[in-house]
Amino acid sequence: MGIQLIDRNDELCILYEKANIQENVLKHGEAEIKGKEEEGRMLSIQLSEKQRELELVQRRAPEVPLLAEKVTSLKTQLDDERLRVRELSEKVENPEANPGRIREIETYVPDAEFLEAKIHVLEERLNLKKESLLEKELVLEEITNLSEKLRKQALEGRKGTLELAEKINDFRAKTTELSRKMLSTVAEVAMYQATAMKLERDKQRMEEILTQASERALQGLPPTDDVDNEWDCLLYTSDAADDMQCVDLGGRRIIKKKKK
């Protein structure tokens, strides 16, 4: 049974491989089909262009005889120009046929001293070039060393910049948190200030009432206009004190309903 399962698994793997190959072949075929479609589209465009050119040529067909005569005249002119070019070439190649075009060139052969002096000058220039080349190589080496140092410093500075950026982010977060706390504290302080102002107004109002009451008491009047009513309530409460179950805290009688 296990051997059969292994065989079936191998066959399944082979089938999967075949399926993958078929998929790859299918994708390749689709790509080829797209390429051929593109080629067909390009050929259609070229065919349209050729048809347009053919129409233009057909429209210009009545001009063909004139063009043929023009071509014939141009050929005749070309033959004449070729003959003229041949004659000019023969004159150039054979200077004896045209003595006026011959010009003798004076030759000068320098002596040995002149050549040695020239060689000496060239050697001096070569030595100067070698010295300048050595100087430039030294300068290049110094510049290379400096660039390496600057690159190392830049790398170190980049690390420091990353650390500084992290610290700045931390400080920014802390600052934001402190700002929120400060805003909440300011709101609480504003609320407390409003409460304090309200209490201050209440205090001033009570002080005014107390001052007015003192003045009325000195004049022999009740402290306030509502004192008489409050006094009557107190008397009424004292009269009804014998029946505590029928009087509430304000001195008012309570009428109890009878139970059915």
C-alpha positions in Angstrom: 0.0 0.0 0.0 2.8 2.4 0.9 4.7 1.6 -2.3 1.5 2.3 -4.3 1.1 5.7 -2.5 4.7 6.6 -3.3 4.2 5.6 -6.9 1.0 7.6 -7.1 2.8 10.6 -5.4 5.6 10.3 -8.1 3.0 10.2 -10.8 1.2 13.2 -9.3 4.5 15.2 -9.2 5.2 14.2 -12.8 1.7 15.4 -13.7 2.3 18.7 -11.9 5.5 19.2 -13.8 3.8 18.5 -17.0 1.0 20.9 -16.1 3.6 23.6 -15.3 5.4 22.9 -18.6 2.0 23.2 -20.4 1.3 26.5 -18.5 4.7 27.9 -19.5 4.2 26.8 -23.1 0.7 28.4 -23.0 2.2 31.7 -21.6 4.9 31.6 -24.3 2.3 31.0 -27.0 0.1 33.9 -25.7 3.2 36.1 -25.8 3.9 35.0 -29.3 0.3 35.6 -30.3 0.5 39.1 -28.9 3.7 39.7 -30.8 2.1 38.5 -34.0 -0.9 40.7 -33.4 1.4 43.6 -32.9 3.2 42.7 -36.1 -0.1 42.4 -37.9 -1.1 45.9 -36.6 2.2 47.3 -37.8 1.7 45.7 -41.2 -1.8 47.1 -41.4 -0.4 50.5 -40.7 2.3 50.0 -43.3 -0.3 48.8 -45.8 -2.4 51.9 -45.2 0.7 54.0 -45.7 1.5 52.2 -49.0 -2.0 52.5 -50.2 -1.9 56.2 -49.5 1.4 56.5 -51.4 -0.1 54.5 -54.2 -3.1 56.9 -54.4 -0.7 59.9 -54.5 1.3 58.2 -57.3 -1.9 57.5 -59.2 -2.9 61.1 -58.9 0.5 62.2 -60.3 0.4 59.7 -63.2 -0.5 62.4 -65.8 2.8 64.1 -64.9 4.9 61.0 -65.9 5.7 62.1 -69.5 7.0 65.5 -68.2 9.0 63.8 -65.6 10.5 61.4 -68.2 11.6 64.3 -70.4 13.1 65.9 -67.3 15.0 62.7 -66.4 16.3 62.5 -70.0 17.6 66.1 -69.8 19.2 65.5 -66.4 20.9 62.4 -67.8 22.3 64.5 -70.7 23.6 67.1 -68.2 25.1 64.3 -66.1 27.0 62.9 -69.0 28.3 66.4 -69.9 29.5 66.9 -66.3 31.2 63.5 -66.2 33.1 64.4 -69.4 34.2 67.7 -67.8 35.2 65.9 -64.6 37.3 63.4 -66.6 39.1 66.3 -68.4 39.8 68.1 -65.2 41.1 64.9 -63.5 43.5 64.3 -66.5 44.8 67.8 -66.1 45.3 67.4 -62.4 47.0 64.0 -62.8 49.2 65.1 -65.6 50.9 68.4 -64.5 53.0 68.6 -67.7 49.8 69.3 -69.6 49.3 72.5 -67.5 52.8 74.0 -66.7 51.3 76.9 -64.9 50.1 74.6 -62.0 53.5 73.3 -61.2 55.2 74.8 -58.2 58.6 73.7 -56.9 58.9 73.1 -53.1 62.0 74.3 -51.4 63.5 71.6 -49.2 65.5 72.3 -46.0 67.5 69.6 -44.2 68.5 70.7 -40.7 72.1 70.1 -39.5 73.2 68.0 -36.5 73.6 70.9 -34.1 70.1 72.1 -34.8 68.7 68.6 -34.2 70.7 68.2 -30.9 69.4 71.6 -29.7 65.9 70.6 -30.6 66.3 67.3 -28.8 67.7 69.1 -25.7 64.7 71.4 -25.6 62.3 68.5 -25.9 64.1 66.6 -23.1 63.8 69.7 -20.9 60.1 69.9 -21.6 59.7 66.2 -20.9 61.4 66.6 -17.5 59.1 69.5 -16.7 56.1 67.5 -17.6 57.4 64.6 -15.4 57.9 66.9 -12.4 54.4 68.4 -12.8 53.0 64.9 -13.1 54.7 63.9 -9.8 53.3 67.0 -8.1 49.9 66.2 -9.3 50.2 62.6 -8.1 51.1 63.9 -4.7 48.2 66.3 -4.7 45.9 63.5 -5.8 47.1 61.3 -2.9 46.6 64.1 -0.4 43.1 64.7 -1.8 42.3 61.0 -1.6 43.4 60.8 2.1 41.3 63.9 2.9 38.3 62.5 1.1 38.6 59.2 3.1 38.8 61.2 6.3 35.8 63.3 5.3 33.9 60.1 4.4 34.6 58.6 7.8 33.6 61.8 9.5 30.4 61.9 7.5 29.5 58.3 8.5 30.2 59.2 12.2 28.1 62.3 11.8 25.3 60.3 10.3 25.3 58.0 13.3 25.3 61.1 15.6 22.5 62.6 13.6 20.3 59.5 14.0 20.9 59.5 17.7 20.1 63.2 17.9 16.9 62.7 15.8 15.8 60.0 18.3 16.4 62.3 21.2 14.5 65.1 19.5 11.6 62.8 18.9 11.6 61.8 22.6 11.8 65.4 23.6 9.0 66.3 21.2 6.8 63.6 22.7 7.5 64.8 26.2 6.8 68.4 25.2 3.5 67.3 23.6 2.5 65.5 26.8 3.5 68.5 29.0 1.5 70.7 26.7 -1.6 68.6 27.2 -1.1 68.6 30.9 -0.6 72.4 30.9 -3.8 72.8 28.9 -5.7 70.7 31.3 -4.2 72.6 34.3 -5.1 75.9 32.6 -8.6 74.7 32.2 -8.8 73.7 35.8 -7.4 77.0 36.9 -9.9 78.8 34.7 -12.7 76.8 36.3 -11.4 77.5 39.8 -11.1 81.2 38.9 -14.7 81.2 37.8 -15.8 79.5 41.0 -13.8 82.0 43.1 -15.3 84.9 41.2 -18.8 83.5 41.8 -18.1 83.0 45.5 -16.6 86.5 45.7 -19.9 87.9 44.2 -21.9 85.8 46.7 -19.8 87.1 49.5 -20.3 90.7 48.4 -24.0 90.1 48.1 -24.2 88.6 51.6 -22.1 91.4 53.0 -24.6 93.9 51.5 -27.5 92.0 52.9 -25.8 91.9 56.4 -25.1 95.7 56.2 -28.7 96.4 55.2 -30.0 94.1 58.0 -27.8 95.9 60.6 -29.0 99.3 59.5 -32.7 98.1 59.7 -32.1 96.6 63.1 -30.7 100.0 64.4 -33.8 101.6 63.0 -36.0 99.1 64.9 -37.2 97.4 61.8 -36.9 93.7 61.0 -33.6 92.8 59.3 -35.4 91.7 56.1 -38.9 91.8 54.7 -39.3 88.0 54.9 -38.5 87.8 58.7 -42.2 88.3 59.6 -43.2 85.3 57.5 -40.4 83.2 58.9 -41.4 84.2 62.5 -45.0 83.2 61.9 -43.9 79.9 60.6 -41.8 79.3 63.7 -44.8 80.2 65.9 -47.0 77.9 64.0 -44.4 75.2 64.4 -44.2 75.7 68.1 -48.0 75.5 68.4 -48.1 72.2 66.6 -45.2 70.7 68.5 -47.6 68.7 70.6 -48.4 66.5 67.7 -44.9 65.6 66.2 -46.3 63.1 63.8 -48.4 65.7 62.1 -45.7 68.3 61.6 -42.8 68.3 59.1 -39.5 69.9 59.5 -40.8 73.3 58.1 -43.6 73.5 60.6 -46.4 72.6 58.2 -49.2 70.3 59.2 -49.4 67.0 57.5 -52.9 65.6 56.8 -52.7 61.8 56.8 -55.1 59.8 54.6 -57.2 57.2 56.3 -56.6 53.7 55.2 -59.5 51.9 53.7 
